[in-house]
Amino acid sequence: MRHYLDFEKPIVELQRKLDELSQHSQVHSMALNLDEEIASIEQKLAETRREIFANLTPWQRVQLARHPKRPYTLDYLQTAFTDFHEIHGDRLYADDRAMVGGFARLEGEPVMVIGTQKGRDTKENILRNFGSAHPEGYRKALRLMRLADKFHLPLITLIDTAGAYPGVGAEERHIAEAIAVNLREMMLFSVPIIAVVLGEGGSGGALGIGVADRVLILENAYYSVISPEGCAAILWKDRSAAPQAAAALRITAKDLAELKLVDDVVSEPLGGAHNDLPTMAETLKVYLLRHLQEVQAFSPTDRLHRRYERFRHIGHFTEKPASPPVEPA
């Protein structure tokens, strides 16, 4: 069943009219010729779709990033990569199904891929903990990163999480420490690291696998220290102010590229990644191969230096000096 967002209603109405005309044309093919009307609506539908998706607000892009049909990590592992062999467990506590990873090939080249994974239905969401990893998830990720470093394999991380799991059990097993260790260790691995924000990139849960030589983001994804709803609850005391918060936070791909928080924006098919997974996967593969080739050209020492400097410069800004007061005439 197709899932439509609120701002897609004009598209839904036109699509409904088009379907009705197409059915009438098939049933009454001898008596009625509706080809001209069908062509007119098809043109209008295409124009409406282009206009809507060319002028999305930040909040509408957040909605697209959370679309229930949006491709997740395992979808890309089945399309953009080949020969994926999943590795389970952190060898310390448990296997967190919200974090998946293992060996794979990207256009024939062996790589290690790690990513957060959401579920499609209630049962799978419970299994995947809605994409919010526990400490053991980040420790499993670290185990796989160390394997990648040991065998000199490029590391690719795929981020799609609202944040790390904030429950009591996660706190008891030291979620903050697990993420902090990942941040430290990812800064020290000599292998190339490429991180991609596929949908939601929430807080430390995203950053726990996001320290990389290159950070890419899909066109309709977002990357933020806090969700728009959380920001609205704090600043406006009302979660319904989330659209205002989304605009103020500057969390869309375009804003992040302007702020130099990401290195490249991966274009999506018209209507979002969920509308055409094969095309989206092929596009992502092209971006990954290009950036991986560029990062591999540096020596390990140079690569580590550039990675360190990249993150050290995040957050630097310059204020314009205040204008001197105008003396009264």
Secondary structure, 3 states (H helix, E strand, C coil): CCCCCHHHHHHHHHHHHHHHHHHHHHHCCCCCCCHHHHHHHHHHHHHHHHHHHHCCCHHHHHHHHCCCCCCCHHHHHHHCCEEEEECCCCCCCCCCCCEEEEEEEECCEEEEEEEECCCCCHHHHHHHHHHCCCHHHHHHHHHHHHHHHHCCCCEEEEEEECCCCCCHHHHHCCHHHHHHHHHHHHCCCCCCEEEEEEEEEEHHHHHCCCCCCEEEEECCCEEECCCHHHHHHHHCCCHHHHHHHHHHHCCEHHHHHHCCCCCEEECCCCCCHHHCHHHHHHHHHHHHHHHHHHHHCCCHHHHHHHHHHHHHCCCCCCCCCCCCCCCCC
